[in-house]
Amino acid sequence: ETTELGNKKELKSMPFITYLSGLLTAQMLSDDHLISGVEIHCEEKGRCPSTCHLCRRPGKEQLSPTPVLLEINRVVPLYALIQDNDTREAFKGALMSSYWCSGKGDVIEDWCRCDLNAFDENGLPNCSPLPPPVLRLSPNVEPSSTVVSLEWLDVQPAIGTKVSDYVLQHKKVDEYTDTDLYTGESLSFADDLLSGLATSCVAAGRSHGDVPDTSLYSVIFKCLEPDGLYKFTLYAVDTRGRHSELSTVTLRTACPLVDDSKAEEIADKIYNLYNGYTSGKEQQTAYNTLMEVSASMLFRVQHHYNSHYEKFGDFVWRSEDELGPRKAHLILRRLEKVSSHCSTLLRSAYIQSRTETVPYLFCRSEEVRPPGMVWYSILKDTKVTCEEKMVSMLRNTYGESKGR
């Protein structure tokens, strides 16, 4: 129904039940006079309800047949519903090809035979897509200043592509590194990590659990630099030599460990060396002491010095005055290595150290893959044994008050 408002027409809408009520009121719905083009059926559970006058027609008093709901009690492929054998096989082949082979090949047992036109620019068959793995941090192992655990789910489908390996690249990123030119270290999961050829700092493993997931792969890095920005990249390789798209995780490791009691002792020692007449020997002792500690430890020494002795001159001024500008500059420029995030934490009132031990399954393959056969070996068929070990992880706890 439209209403004209000047040059505009406004469309008015109403609920369907209101529309029917209006027709009944106007006595336009009757046995002898039905609106042309409108047919209304009132049925409820196989019979007409007593409220519907349209059902009370001569010869319509008998009950309508009760409809039967088709119940599905088992999962059946769509092609199994077709009775004709030839049509059924053709339909089955088309569906399998569409689902597993991108419609550009035939399913033969558990692999795809690609059509002649289904090849990529490198001449490799591409009718069966190689999905990219999704790299992520292991939820059971919280990263520390030196240890990070990464994991991903196997992307090999039941039919089609066969994954032969995963390649993991990692590199430390800083302002002096061109991240596009520098690729970092590249590790083959099958040839380097599972075979045990990698260093003791990187190993294949699996997060500890009651029922280990056989489709979950994991790598643990144990020798990273604290307060460092790292980029990890993962891609899959299939038995034909194709590479999947990349999956990337970028993270910053936790701040370096700091012995807060030791830092406070050094701050007291430096104050005593700076206090009063400073001999050349005392100046050299102070210089050697401050150059031997790490940058984060030096930041904490400065914090304690200024907290206790700033009324005698802050740490920077006293160092320049006692050691001279050149030596003071060599010491103080090391503070620039501490990131802004860690420098904020290192200003906390109290820092406590703690050690965590995390159970972890370190895994090795039981077989040695022959060289030159990488593309033809299926990673899922590799027999792997895992051994539980404990990984020690040192952490700092930062706070404004002493805690336990």
C-alpha positions in Angstrom: 0.0 0.0 0.0 1.4 3.4 -0.9 0.4 6.8 0.2 1.1 9.8 -1.9 2.8 12.8 -0.2 3.2 15.5 -2.7 5.5 14.1 -5.4 6.7 11.3 -3.1 5.1 7.9 -2.5 5.5 6.4 0.9 5.5 2.6 1.2 3.5 1.4 4.2 4.0 -2.1 5.6 2.0 -4.2 8.0 2.3 -7.6 9.6 0.8 -10.5 7.5 -1.7 -11.4 10.3 -3.0 -7.8 10.3 -3.4 -8.0 6.5 -5.5 -11.2 6.8 -7.6 -9.7 9.6 -8.4 -6.7 7.4 -9.5 -9.0 4.6 -11.7 -11.0 6.9 -13.3 -7.8 8.3 -14.1 -6.6 4.7 -15.6 -10.1 4.1 -13.3 -10.5 1.2 -12.3 -14.0 2.3 -15.2 -16.3 1.9 -16.0 -19.6 0.3 -17.5 -18.0 -2.8 -15.2 -15.0 -3.2 -11.5 -15.4 -3.1 -9.0 -12.7 -4.1 -7.6 -13.5 -7.5 -4.0 -14.9 -7.2 -4.2 -15.5 -3.4 -4.5 -19.0 -2.1 -4.4 -19.7 1.6 -3.9 -23.2 3.2 -4.3 -23.7 6.9 -2.8 -27.0 8.1 -1.5 -28.0 11.5 0.1 -31.4 12.1 -1.7 -32.9 9.2 -5.2 -31.5 9.9 -7.1 -28.3 9.6 -7.5 -26.3 12.9 -11.1 -25.6 14.0 -10.4 -21.9 13.7 -9.8 -22.0 10.0 -13.2 -21.6 8.1 -11.5 -22.2 4.8 -11.2 -25.9 5.6 -14.9 -26.3 6.3 -15.9 -27.0 2.8 -18.2 -29.7 1.5 -16.3 -32.9 1.0 -13.3 -31.6 3.1 -14.5 -32.9 6.5 -12.2 -35.9 6.5 -8.8 -35.6 8.1 -5.8 -34.7 6.0 -3.0 -37.3 5.8 -0.5 -36.7 8.6 2.9 -35.7 7.2 5.9 -37.9 8.1 9.2 -36.3 9.0 12.2 -37.8 7.2 14.6 -38.8 10.0 18.3 -39.1 9.1 20.0 -41.6 11.4 23.4 -41.8 9.7 25.6 -39.6 7.6 25.3 -40.5 3.9 27.3 -38.8 1.1 25.0 -37.0 -1.3 26.0 -39.2 -4.3 24.9 -42.3 -2.3 21.3 -41.2 -2.7 21.4 -41.6 -6.5 20.3 -45.0 -7.6 21.7 -45.1 -11.1 25.3 -46.6 -10.9 26.8 -44.6 -13.8 25.3 -41.3 -12.6 26.3 -42.1 -9.1 29.9 -42.7 -10.0 30.1 -39.6 -12.1 28.5 -37.5 -9.4 30.9 -39.0 -6.8 33.9 -38.2 -8.9 32.8 -34.7 -9.5 32.2 -34.0 -5.8 35.5 -35.6 -4.7 37.4 -33.6 -7.4 35.7 -30.4 -6.4 36.4 -30.8 -2.7 39.9 -32.3 -2.7 41.4 -31.3 -6.1 39.9 -27.9 -6.8 37.9 -29.4 -9.6 41.0 -29.7 -11.7 41.9 -33.4 -11.2 40.7 -36.8 -10.2 40.9 -38.5 -6.7 43.0 -41.7 -7.0 43.0 -43.5 -3.6 44.3 -40.7 -1.3 46.0 -38.4 -3.8 45.0 -36.1 -6.7 45.8 -36.8 -10.3 45.9 -33.3 -11.8 44.5 -32.4 -15.3 47.0 -31.5 -18.0 46.2 -27.8 -17.6 46.5 -27.8 -13.8 50.2 -26.7 -13.5 51.8 -23.6 -12.0 54.4 -21.3 -13.4 57.1 -23.6 -12.1 55.7 -26.6 -13.9 54.5 -28.3 -10.7 50.9 -29.7 -10.5 48.7 -27.5 -8.4 45.3 -29.0 -8.5 45.6 -30.0 -4.8 46.1 -26.8 -2.7 48.8 -26.7 -0.1 47.3 -24.8 2.9 49.7 -22.7 4.9 50.4 -23.7 8.5 49.5 -21.3 11.3 52.5 -20.6 13.5 51.7 -19.6 17.1 53.2 -19.4 20.6 52.7 -22.6 22.6 50.0 -21.8 25.3 51.6 -24.1 27.8 55.1 -22.5 27.8 55.2 -18.8 28.6 58.1 -17.1 26.9 61.0 -16.0 29.1 64.0 -13.8 28.4 65.8 -16.7 26.6 63.2 -19.5 26.0 60.4 -19.5 23.4 58.2 -22.4 22.3 56.3 -22.3 19.0 53.8 -24.8 17.6 51.5 -25.4 14.6 49.0 -28.0 13.5 49.7 -30.3 10.6 48.1 -29.1 7.4 48.1 -32.3 5.4 44.6 -33.2 4.3 43.2 -36.7 4.2 43.3 -36.7 0.4 45.5 -34.8 -2.0 48.6 -32.9 -0.9 51.3 -34.8 1.1 53.5 -32.7 3.4 57.1 -33.8 3.4 58.6 -31.1 5.6 58.2 -27.8 7.4 60.9 -25.1 7.2 61.3 -22.7 10.1 63.3 -19.5 9.8 64.2 -17.2 12.7 66.2 -14.0 13.0 66.8 -11.3 15.4 65.5 -8.0 14.2 67.1 -4.6 15.0 67.5 -1.2 13.5 70.7 -2.1 11.9 69.4 -5.1 10.0 67.6 -5.1 6.7 64.9 -7.6 7.4 64.2 -8.2 3.7 67.8 -9.0 2.8 68.8 -10.9 5.9 66.8 -14.2 6.1 68.2 -15.5 9.3 68.8 -19.1 10.2 66.7 -21.7 8.3 65.9 -25.1 9.9 64.2 -28.2 8.3 61.9 -29.8 10.8 62.4 -33.3 9.4 66.1 -33.1 8.5 67.5 -30.8 11.2 65.2 -30.9 14.2 63.7 -34.4 14.3 67.1 -35.9 13.3 68.8 -34.1 16.1 71.3 -32.4 13.8 70.4 -29.0 15.1 72.2 -27.4 18.0 71.2 -27.9 21.7 69.6 -24.5 21.6 66.8 -25.5 19.2 64.9 -28.8 19.4 61.8 -30.5 18.1 59.3 -31.2 20.8 55.7 -31.1 22.0 54.0 -29.4 24.8 53.3 -31.7 27.7 49.8 -33.1 27.9 47.8 -36.2 28.9 47.0 -37.2 25.3 49.7 -35.7 22.9 48.2 -34.5 19.7 49.9 -36.4 16.8 49.0 -33.6 14.4 50.7 -30.9 16.5 54.3 -30.0 15.8 56.4 -27.9 18.2 59.9 -26.3 18.3 61.6 -24.9 21.4 64.3 -22.2 21.3 66.4 -22.1 24.4 69.3 -19.6 23.7 67.6 -16.4 22.6 68.9 -13.0 23.7 66.9 -11.2 26.4 65.0 -8.1 25.4 65.4 -9.0 21.7 62.9 -8.6 18.9 62.7 -11.9 16.9 60.8 -12.8 13.8 59.8 -16.5 13.2 58.6 -17.7 9.8 57.1 -21.1 8.8 56.1 -22.7 5.5 55.2 -26.2 4.4 56.8 -28.2 1.6 54.9 -31.0 -0.1 56.3 -34.2 -1.8 56.3 -32.4 -5.2 58.6 -29.5 -3.9 55.9 -26.8 -3.7 56.0 -24.3 -0.9 53.0 -23.0 1.0 52.4 -19.3 1.9 54.3 -18.0 4.9 53.1 -17.8 8.5 54.9 -15.3 10.7 55.2 -14.6 14.5 57.1 -11.6 15.7 57.8 -11.2 19.4 60.1 -9.5 21.9 61.7 -11.7 24.6 61.4 -10.8 28.2 63.7 -8.4 29.9 67.2 -9.6 31.1 67.4 -11.2 34.5 68.6 -8.9 37.2 70.0 -9.7 40.6 68.5 -6.8 42.5 70.4 -7.4 45.7 73.7 -7.5 43.8 72.7 -4.2 42.0 72.1 -2.5 45.3 75.5 -3.7 46.6 77.3 -2.3 43.5 75.4 1.0 43.9 76.7 1.2 47.5 80.2 0.3 46.4 80.2 3.0 43.7 79.0 5.6 46.2 81.8 4.7 48.6 84.4 4.9 45.8 83.0 8.3 44.6 82.7 9.7 48.1 85.4 12.1 49.3 88.9 12.1 47.7 89.0 9.6 44.9 92.4 8.2 44.0 93.3 6.9 40.6 93.1 3.3 41.8 89.5 3.9 43.2 88.5 5.5 39.9 89.8 2.5 37.9 88.0 0.1 40.3 84.7 2.0 39.8 85.2 2.1 36.0 86.0 -1.7 35.8 83.1 -2.6 38.1 80.6 -0.6 36.0 81.9 -1.9 32.7 81.7 -5.6 33.8 78.0 -5.6 34.6 75.3 -6.0 31.9 73.4 -3.0 30.5 70.2 -3.9 32.4 72.2 -4.4 35.6 73.9 -1.0 35.0 70.5 0.5 34.6 69.4 -1.0 38.0 72.7 0.2 39.7 71.9 3.7 38.4 68.3 3.4 39.8 69.5 2.4 43.3 72.3 5.0 43.3 69.9 7.8 42.6 67.3 6.4 45.0 69.8 6.5 47.9 72.4 9.1 47.1 71.0 11.6 44.7 71.4 14.4 47.2 75.2 14.1 46.6 74.7 14.4 42.9 73.0 11.9 40.5 74.8 8.9 39.0 75.5 10.6 35.6 76.9 13.8 37.1 79.0 12.0 39.7 80.4 9.5 37.1 81.4 12.3 34.7 83.0 14.2 37.6 84.9 11.3 39.1 85.9 9.4 35.9 86.0 12.1 33.3 83.8 12.6 30.3 85.4 9.9 28.1 85.1 7.0 30.6 81.7 8.2 31.8 80.5 8.2 28.2 81.7 4.6 27.6 79.7 3.5 30.6 76.6 5.6 30.1 76.1 4.8 26.4 75.5 1.2 27.3 72.2 2.3 29.0 70.9 3.0 25.4 70.9 -0.8 24.8 68.0 -1.2 27.2 64.6 -0.9 25.5 62.0 1.6 26.7 59.8 -1.3 27.8 62.5 -2.9 30.0 63.7 0.5 31.3 60.2 1.1 32.6 60.2 -2.3 34.4 63.8 -1.7 35.8 62.5 1.4 37.6 60.2 -0.8 39.7 60.6 -0.5 43.5 61.4 -4.2 43.9 62.6 -6.9 41.6 62.6 -10.5 42.6 64.0 -13.5 40.7 62.3 -16.9 40.4 62.9 -20.2 38.6 60.2 -22.2 36.9 60.5 -25.7 35.6 58.2 -26.7 32.7 57.7 -30.3 31.6 58.3 -30.7 27.8 58.4 -33.6 25.4 61.6 -33.6 23.3 61.0 -35.7 20.1 63.3 -37.5 17.7 62.6 -39.5 14.6 63.5 -43.2 14.8 64.5 -43.4 11.1 67.0 -41.6 9.0 65.6 -40.2 5.7 67.9 -40.9 2.7 69.5 -37.7 1.3 68.0 -36.5 -1.9 64.6 -38.1 -1.1 63.2 -35.3 0.9 60.3 -34.5 -1.5 59.1 -38.1 -1.7 59.0 -38.7 2.1 55.8 -38.0 3.9 56.3 -36.4 7.3 53.2 -37.9 8.8 54.6 -41.4 8.2 57.8 -40.7 10.2 58.0 -42.7 13.4 58.8 -40.3 16.3 59.6 -41.0 19.9 59.3 -38.3 22.6 61.0 -38.1 25.9 59.8 -35.9 28.8 62.4 -33.5 30.2 62.2 -30.4 32.5 63.1 -27.0 31.0 64.3 -24.4 33.5 63.1 -20.9 32.9 64.4 -17.9 35.0 62.1 -14.9 35.4 62.0 -11.5 37.1 58.9 -10.4 39.1 58.4 -6.6 39.1 56.4 -4.7 41.7 56.0 -1.7 43.9 56.1 -3.7 47.1 58.0 -6.7 48.4 56.1 -9.9 47.7 56.5 -13.6 48.3 
